[in-house]
Amino acid sequence: MKRSTIANAAALWIGTVVPALAASGAREDNSGIFVWIFLGFCALIIVAQLLPAVMMMLGFAKGLKKERPLAKEHASS
């Protein structure tokens, strides 16, 4: 009885593992040149949007880092 239970469990485990081992890792990519041009254009738009934002953040950081001269009060009599 115990031997048939172990054999059944092993057969069940192997039966579930075999389809996973049979699957190939390679994926068929049917994207043409126009899809890649479109994706490149989208990436170009994103980069063009990020550049001014980064430049503004650097300007803010430079402005905070800069020392401001203290205003001196002149008493005029």
Secondary structure, DSSP 8 states (H G I E B T S, - for coil): -HHHHHHHHHHHHHHHHHHHHHS-S-------HHHHHHHHHHHHHHHHHHHHHHHHHHHHHHHHHS-----------
